[in-house]
Amino acid sequence: MSSPILALGRNSFGSPANTDKLLTPEEATTLLIEWVPNERLRLHMKQVAAVMKAWALEKEHADELTARKWEQAGLLHDADWEKYPDAHCRIIIEKLEELNVDPEVIHCIASHGPHYFGVEPNNTMDRMIYVFDELSGFIHAAALIRPTRYEGMDVKSIMKKLKTPSFAAQVSRDDINDAISRIDTPLEEIIQFIIEHQKEVQ
């Protein structure tokens, strides 16, 4: 197997002394706006954040602080992609370390593309951001070509499009399959969850 093209070269991030420390919602939003001019990318990050938080609360029965960790990881996971594509993940990780953010949040961001960054998901939060990232974008792409957008969208239509290589060709089906293989929830259930929880995100 070839080396990850954007390998971070480490598996430890942040400081244990910063456990449970997060950016305030206002700070996180300001960083998002300053670092991500592209509104479509910003929407993707907001959608992943919403789905992550919903999963933490509904499926993991997380407390509010833990749910905020999931949300913040989702919100900032692609923060450096637009401005620093050749150093994607590295720059936002360094920034969050500088801001003394919880190391679990930083590790989660570092693990959202193990084949690219060389960091394996090692807990449920890590695995779910890997699951949600590509699928969230894929489902939104499917919604954009429908006259009614998310209204009436069903799992069957998404499954069909996943088997159509020419649709949203930039979305890695291999990454989706690998991510799903790491959890105990069927792909169909994940798709339904994403549809339900990201459709209202603006």
C-alpha positions as CSV (number, residue, x, y, z in Angstrom):
1,M,0.0,0.0,0.0
2,S,1.4,3.4,-0.9
3,S,2.1,6.0,1.7
4,P,-0.7,8.5,2.5
5,I,-0.3,11.6,0.2
6,L,-0.9,14.1,3.0
7,A,0.6,12.0,5.8
8,L,0.8,13.9,9.1
9,G,3.7,11.8,10.4
10,R,2.3,11.5,13.9
11,N,-0.6,10.0,15.8
12,S,-0.6,12.1,18.9
13,F,-2.2,15.5,18.9
14,G,-2.7,18.3,21.4
15,S,-2.1,18.1,25.1
16,P,-4.0,16.0,27.7
17,A,-4.0,19.1,29.9
18,N,-6.5,20.5,27.4
19,T,-9.1,17.7,27.8
20,D,-12.6,19.1,27.6
21,K,-11.4,22.5,26.4
22,L,-13.3,23.7,23.3
23,L,-13.7,26.8,21.3
24,T,-16.8,28.7,22.1
25,P,-19.5,28.4,19.3
26,E,-18.7,32.0,18.4
27,E,-15.0,31.3,18.2
28,A,-15.5,28.2,16.1
29,T,-17.9,30.1,13.7
30,T,-15.4,33.0,13.4
31,L,-12.6,30.6,12.5
32,L,-14.9,28.9,9.9
33,I,-15.8,32.2,8.3
34,E,-12.2,33.5,8.2
35,W,-10.7,30.2,6.9
36,V,-13.4,29.0,4.5
37,P,-14.6,31.7,2.0
38,N,-16.3,29.1,-0.1
39,E,-19.9,28.9,1.0
40,R,-20.5,25.4,-0.4
41,L,-17.5,24.0,1.6
42,R,-18.7,25.9,4.6
43,L,-22.2,24.3,4.2
44,H,-20.6,20.9,4.0
45,M,-18.7,21.4,7.2
46,K,-21.9,22.7,9.0
47,Q,-23.8,19.6,7.7
48,V,-21.2,17.2,9.0
49,A,-21.2,19.1,12.3
50,A,-25.0,18.8,12.6
51,V,-24.9,15.1,11.8
52,M,-22.1,14.4,14.2
53,K,-23.8,16.2,17.1
54,A,-27.1,14.5,16.4
55,W,-25.5,11.0,16.3
56,A,-23.6,11.7,19.6
57,L,-26.8,12.7,21.3
58,E,-29.3,10.2,19.8
59,K,-27.1,7.1,19.3
60,E,-24.3,7.5,21.8
61,H,-26.5,9.2,24.5
62,A,-23.6,11.6,25.0
63,D,-23.7,14.5,27.5
64,E,-23.8,18.0,26.1
65,L,-20.0,18.6,26.4
66,T,-19.2,15.4,24.5
67,A,-21.8,16.3,21.8
68,R,-20.1,19.6,21.4
69,K,-16.8,17.8,20.8
70,W,-18.3,15.8,18.1
71,E,-19.9,18.9,16.6
72,Q,-16.7,21.0,16.7
73,A,-14.7,18.2,15.0
74,G,-17.3,18.1,12.2
75,L,-17.4,21.9,11.9
76,L,-13.7,22.4,11.5
77,H,-12.5,19.1,9.8
78,D,-12.0,20.8,6.4
79,A,-11.1,24.3,7.7
80,D,-7.7,24.4,5.9
81,W,-8.7,22.6,2.7
82,E,-9.5,25.6,0.6
83,K,-6.5,27.8,1.5
84,Y,-3.9,25.1,2.1
85,P,-4.9,22.0,0.0
86,D,-1.3,20.7,0.0
87,A,-1.2,20.9,3.8
88,H,-4.8,19.8,4.5
89,C,-5.4,18.8,8.1
90,R,-1.8,19.8,9.1
91,I,-2.6,23.5,9.3
92,I,-5.9,23.3,11.2
93,I,-4.4,20.8,13.6
94,E,-1.6,23.1,14.4
95,K,-4.0,26.0,14.9
96,L,-6.3,24.0,17.2
97,E,-3.2,22.9,19.2
98,E,-2.2,26.5,19.5
99,L,-5.7,27.3,20.7
100,N,-5.5,24.6,23.4
101,V,-8.4,22.5,22.0
102,D,-9.3,19.1,23.4
103,P,-6.9,16.5,22.0
104,E,-9.8,14.1,21.1
105,V,-11.3,16.8,18.8
106,I,-7.9,17.3,17.1
107,H,-7.4,13.5,16.7
108,C,-10.8,13.2,15.3
109,I,-10.1,15.8,12.6
110,A,-6.7,14.1,11.9
111,S,-8.4,10.7,11.4
112,H,-11.2,11.7,9.0
113,G,-9.2,10.4,6.0
114,P,-6.9,7.6,7.2
115,H,-5.7,6.8,3.7
116,Y,-4.7,10.4,3.2
117,F,-3.4,11.5,6.5
118,G,-2.1,8.2,7.9
119,V,-4.0,8.5,11.2
120,E,-6.3,5.6,12.0
121,P,-9.7,6.3,13.7
122,N,-9.4,4.9,17.2
123,N,-12.7,5.6,18.9
124,T,-16.4,6.0,17.9
125,M,-16.1,9.8,17.3
126,D,-13.2,9.2,14.9
127,R,-15.0,6.4,13.1
128,M,-18.2,8.4,12.6
129,I,-16.6,11.5,11.2
130,Y,-14.9,9.1,8.6
131,V,-18.3,7.6,7.9
132,F,-20.2,10.9,7.6
133,D,-17.7,13.0,5.7
134,E,-17.9,11.5,2.2
135,L,-21.5,10.4,2.6
136,S,-22.8,13.8,3.7
137,G,-21.3,15.4,0.7
138,F,-22.6,12.7,-1.6
139,I,-26.1,13.0,-0.3
140,H,-26.1,16.7,-0.6
141,A,-24.9,16.4,-4.3
142,A,-27.9,14.1,-4.9
143,A,-30.2,16.6,-3.3
144,L,-29.0,19.5,-5.5
145,I,-30.2,17.8,-8.7
146,R,-33.7,17.1,-7.3
147,P,-36.4,19.7,-7.8
148,T,-37.6,19.1,-4.2
149,R,-34.1,18.8,-2.8
150,Y,-34.3,16.7,0.4
151,E,-38.0,16.4,0.4
152,G,-39.1,12.9,-0.6
153,M,-35.5,11.7,-0.9
154,D,-35.2,8.0,-0.1
155,V,-32.4,5.7,0.8
156,K,-32.9,3.5,-2.3
157,S,-32.1,6.4,-4.7
158,I,-28.9,7.2,-2.8
159,M,-27.9,3.5,-2.9
160,K,-28.5,3.5,-6.7
161,K,-26.4,6.6,-7.2
162,L,-23.5,5.1,-5.1
163,K,-23.4,2.3,-7.7
164,T,-23.2,4.9,-10.6
165,P,-19.5,5.8,-10.9
166,S,-20.1,8.8,-13.0
167,F,-22.3,10.5,-10.3
168,A,-20.3,12.6,-7.9
169,A,-17.2,10.8,-9.2
170,Q,-14.9,12.7,-6.9
171,V,-16.5,10.9,-3.9
172,S,-14.5,7.8,-3.0
173,R,-16.7,4.8,-2.9
174,D,-13.7,2.9,-1.5
175,D,-13.5,5.3,1.5
176,I,-17.2,5.0,2.1
177,N,-17.0,1.2,2.1
178,D,-14.0,1.2,4.3
179,A,-15.6,3.6,6.8
180,I,-18.8,1.5,6.9
181,S,-16.8,-1.7,7.5
182,R,-15.5,-0.2,10.7
183,I,-18.9,0.3,12.4
184,D,-21.8,-2.0,13.2
185,T,-24.5,0.1,11.6
186,P,-25.7,-0.7,8.0
187,L,-25.0,1.8,5.3
188,E,-28.8,2.2,4.7
189,E,-29.3,3.4,8.2
190,I,-26.5,5.8,8.0
191,I,-27.9,7.3,4.8
192,Q,-31.3,7.7,6.4
193,F,-29.8,9.4,9.4
194,I,-27.8,11.9,7.3
195,I,-30.9,12.7,5.2
196,E,-32.9,13.4,8.3
197,H,-30.3,15.5,10.1
198,Q,-28.6,17.6,7.5
199,K,-31.6,18.6,5.3
200,E,-32.4,21.7,7.4
201,V,-28.8,22.9,7.8
202,Q,-28.2,26.3,6.1
